[in-house]
Amino acid sequence: MTPLDVPQPEDDPPGLPGAEPEQAVLPPPVPVRPGGGEPARRGRKADPVSEQAGPCHQAWLGPLRGGVSAAGYTLDQLASLTGFSKTRLSTLLRGAENYPGWEITYSVVHVLGLPAWPLRRLWTAGAREADKNQTWIAKHIGEVPFLKPEQPPLAYEVLTATMREPYTDYAGALLQSERAGWIVAETFDLLWFGWDAALRSPDVRRHAWLLLRDRVLRRAHRHRDGRPDLRPAAFHTVAQSLIEDPEARFAEISALAGFFDLLGQLPLDQLDIVVLRYLCGLGTAALPEVVGLPPARVRTLDHHARGALEHLHPRHDDPGVITP
């Protein structure tokens, strides 16, 4: 299993054989404060996330920091509620030094009343990314009481069931690897973990799509100026796969590579439409639902993207649909 894999609950490592780890005693989730209003936010501004945190680590650290900020807790309060020192909690929330254990991570999740199962999968993926072995992962998971089953919100289950295929196609078109499925799984766990934030957004579908796009682009090849490098997609088109002559096939790939490189110059919303419609073969009627934008806006983005590509690359063939 690779560092980017996000295991399902039943795939989480069990406790170490023969070990009886001490179970952490955690306080119950903090009840809603009287009046139901937003708690006062105190203390200095949170330190930025450390640059040493990898993509999988950053994936769950951002929502966790957001939950602490939304609850208005200071480090003093978190230390009192979790039983961990302010120094260790500060290190956890900054993503600094060594990868954090599950016990301190879970203690904060428990205090915030957030779903633990999706975060445990995300935490496990981050541990593998940080080169932690299975023994280390199992030891830390075993130091936390057994997690009770959690049922995702029905609306979340409907959304993820509907979007899994187009999300995977989009990720595959940009990444050209089996990581596409792992990143979609990561996105869905992040969506569940931050479901309350998704519901507060203007459009849940748009919130979910932007979350996916962010996770994909963090793993995509990039030019030095930061633009996504889509040239590898030229090797996965139907057009070149049907050419038997090696020289002709190489010429076709070279031409398409130049065209795909131009795609990376498009604004991201236009890039999304081009990738979904022309590389993944998604029907125009389904585009608005997938990207979470009004149909008129999608048509405008498509029109401007095609115009920009015609201007930058006057002669190009239809790149076709990405092959499985």
N, C-alpha and C positions, 0 to 999 in steps of 0.2 A: 504494500500500500504506500502511495507516495505522500509527501508532505502536504500536498494540496487536497488530499482526500478528506471528505467530511463523513465519518462513519455514522450509521444509524444507531439509535439507542441500544439495540440488541448487540451491536458490534463493539460497544465500549468494553475495554478490558476489565476483567474481573479483578478482585483483590489478589494479592500475591499468595501463592499456596503456603499454607501453614502459618500465615501471619494473622495476627489479631490486632489491627491498627486501632489506636485510640480514636474514638469517634468524637469529632468536634462538637462541642455544645454551643449551639447558636440561638440567639434570641428569636422570638417569633417576628414575622414581618411587622413593621411599624404601622399602626392604624392611621387612617386618614385624620388629619388634624381637624380640630373643631372649626366649624364654619365652612369647611370644604374649599377654602380659598387656596391660592398659591402660597406656599411657605415663603417666608422672607429669605432672601439670598444674602448671605453674609460671607465675610472673609475675602481674602485677596483673590484675584483672578487666577484660575488654574494654570499651571505650567503647561507648555506645549508637549505633545507626544514626542518621545525620543525618536531620532532618526534610525536608531538601531532596531526598532520594532519592524518585523517583516510584514508583508501584506496580510497574512492570515491573523497575525497578532493584532494589527491595526483594525482589522475587520470587526472584531468584537470589542476592542478597547474603546472605539469611538462611541458606540451606543451606551456602553457602561458609563463612560464619563458623562454622557448626556443625561442618563438617568439620575446620577448623583447631582448634577447641576439642577435638573428640574425639581428634584426633591428639596433642594436648598440646604443640603447637609454640609457642615464644615468637617474638616479632618478630625477635630476634637470629637464631634458627635459620632462620626463613623467609627472612630477608635472605641468609643464607649459602647456602641451598639454591636460591633463585630468582635471585640476582644483583641484585635490586632493593633499594633502601635501605629502612631501617625507616620513614622518614618517608612514602615513597610507599606502602608496604604498609599502614601505619596508615590513610592516607587512603583506600585501596582498601576496607579492611574496615569503615570507618565510613561509606562512601558519601558522603564530604564533598567539597567543592570541585567540580571538573569531572568529567564522566563519565569513568570509567577506560578506557584503551585495552585492546584484546583481549590484547596481548602480556603485560602484567603480570597480567591476570586468568587467562590460560591458564597462566602460570608456576606459580601457586598450585594450580590444578586438577591440573596435571601432577605436582607434588610429592605431592599427596594421593592420586593414583591414581584420580581420579574421572572419569566419562565426559565427554568434551569436547564431543561433538556437541550434546547437548541444551542444554548451557550456552552454546554459541556462538549457538544460535537465541535463547535468552533474552537473551543479551548484545546481540544485534543489535536485538531488539525494544526493549530499554532504551535503546539508542543513538538509535533513531528517536523514542522518547518524549522524549529529552533534546534533540531538534531537531538531531541530527547528520545531515549529508547523506550521500548514497551514496558520495561521494568519500572522505569521512573514514572511513566504515565499511570500505570496500574497502582503503584504505591500511593500517589497523590489522590487518585480517585477513591481508593480504599479508605482514605482518612476522612471522608465526608459521609454522613449518614446516607442510607439508601434513598434515592430520589423517588418520590411518588409519581405515578403516571400523570402526565399532563396532556390534555386534549386541546389541540389548536382550535382557534375560533373557526366556525363554519365558513364564514366569508373568506378567511385566509385559505382554507382547504379548496374552496371553489376556484379562487383566483389562481392558486399554484397549479391545480390540475389543468386549468385552461391554458396557462402560459408556459408550461414546461417545454412543450415542443418548439414554439417560436423562439423562446429564450435560448434553448440549446442550439438551435440553428444559427442564431445571431452570434453566440459565443464561438461556435465552431467556425463560422466564416472569418472571424477576426483572429482567432488563435490557431486554427488549423491543427488541433491536437485533441487528445482525449480529455484534456483538462476542462473542456467545455462543460461536460456533465458535472464535474466537481464544483465548478464555479457557480453553476445554477443552483446546486444544492446549498452552497455557501450563502448565496443570495436569499434563498428561501428561509434558511435558518436565521439570517439577519432580519428578514422581514417579520418573522414570527417573534423574535426577541424584541424588536422595536415596533410591535403592532400598534401600540397606543399612539406612537408618533405618526405612523402611517394613517391612522384614522383622523388625526388632527390636520393632516395635509389637505390641500384643496381637492386632490383627486388621488385615490389610493392606487389606481393603475399607473398613474404618472409617477408617483412616489416609488412604486416597485420597479418600474422601468429604469428610472434614473439610478436606482440602487444597483441593478444588474449592469448597466452601462459602466458605472464607476468600477465595479469589480472586474469587468472584462478588460477595460482599458488599463487598469493597473498591471495586468499580465501581458498585454500586447507588446510586440516589438515596437520600438520607437526610433525615429530619427533623432539626431542630436538636438534639433530645435523643439523636441517634444511631440511632434506629430506622430500619429500611429502609422506604422509601416505595414501596408497591406500587400506588399508585393508577393509574399508567399502564397497568397490566394490564387495567383496565376497558375500554380501547379495543380489546382484542384477544380478547374473548370471542366465542364462537359466538352467544350469546344476542343481543347487540347487533348483530352483523353481519347477522342475519336480519330486522331491523326496517327497513322501507323509509321510514316516516314520520320526517322529521328531528326533530320535536319529541318524539315517542315514543322515538326512539333516544337523544336527548340525556338524557331523563329516566331511561332504563334505565342509561346510562353513569354518570350522577350517583349513582344508587342503588348500583350496583356499585362505584363508586370508594370510597364510604364503607365498604362491606364489605371491599374489598381493603386499605383503610387499617387496618382492625382486625387483619388478618393480621399486620401488622408488630409488633403488641403481643404476639404469641405467643412463648414460648421457642423458641429456634432449632430444637431437635429436633422440636418440634411443627410449626413452620413448614415444615420440610422435608417432613414427611409430607403436610401439607395441599397444598403446592405440587405434589408429585409425583403424589399420588392424584387430587386434584380439579381441578387446573389442567392438568396434563400427561397425565392419563388413564392413569397407570401402574397395572397390576393389583396387587391386594393381595398376591398370591403373590410378586411380584417385588420388593416394597418392602424386605424384610429384606436381600436380597442387595445392592441398590443402596446403601443407607445403612449397611450393615455392622452391623446390630443384630439381636438375636434376635427371632423372630416375635412372642413374647409382649410384648416391649417395644414393638414397632411398634404392636401393637393397643392397648396402653395409651396411647401417645402420640396415636393417632388419636382414641380415646375422649375423652381430656382436651381435645384441641384442639377437637373438635366441641362439647363441653360449654361451653368457654370462649367460643366464638363465638356459641352460642345465647344465652348470658347477656349478652354485650355487644351482640348484634344479633339480637333475638328473631325478627324477620321478615326472611328473605332467601331468594332463589331460588338454585338450584344455579348457580354461576357458569359452569359449562360447561367446555369444554376450550379451551385457548389455540389459536387458529388459527395455521397456519404463517405 
